[in-house]
Amino acid sequence: MPYLARVLLKGSVVVLPLVITAWLLWSTLLWLDNIGLELLSWTGLEIDSASSGIPGFGLIVMLVSLFVVGLLIQFNPINWLHTYLEDTLLRFPVVKTLYGAVKDFTVMFDGQKKQPQPVVLVDMPGQGTLVGFITNQNVPAVVQQTRPEQPLVAVYLPMSYMVGGYTLFLPKAQLTLVDWSFEEAMRFAITAGVSQSQSLNQAKSRPPTNDSAATEM
């Protein structure tokens, strides 16, 4: 590869992650700001960030609204009403699928609702070992009845560089629990083991070799 192309590639590796991350954060903030302004328009107040003189005024409204909802949901009457409306929505097949998927995704960010999924190594005889995550240790009864002699758990196997994966029902004897954080293991699996942060952590924890020690001397 020519020298100029290598320099250009190195520059892209440094700049692109920063630019894409900043763009995603900025787009998310603008989206939340627009939602907040839309909420105000429903009340009859036509206000935008420019006229109010406060940048991100809609974002402030959105955050305050979420905070108020979080406070109200702690009261039993409001919580009962929310549960009633939720049960009503779940009676409709299509709405049940969409709402259930979105609800499960948002619950992942609530540490009080669900603990991080344990990271496991899945032994695939004759093929190797896969990185997986135990998503549910109480599988449906109809599934467990097919293997009554061994307890099954639901294991999610992510695919590298793809938004997706496979959910398998596997016996616990085929799994090996590892002391690996969910975030690091998921990053390692999705990036096929080429994550830069993962490589840096391994380099820091690896003891210096004789060659490196001789170089330092």
Buried (B, 14 or more C-beta within 10 A) or exposed (E): EEEEEEEEEEEEEEEEEEEEEEEEEEEEBBEBBBBBBEBBEEEEEEBEBEEBEEEBBBBBBBEEBEEEEEEEEEEEEEEEEEEEEEEEBBEEEEEEEEBEEEEEEEEEEEEEEEEEBBBBBBBEEEEEEBBBBBBBEEBEEEEBEEEEEEEBBBBBBBEEEEEEBEEBBBEBEBBEEEEBEBEBBBBBBBBEEEBEEBEEEEEEEEEEEEEEEEEEE
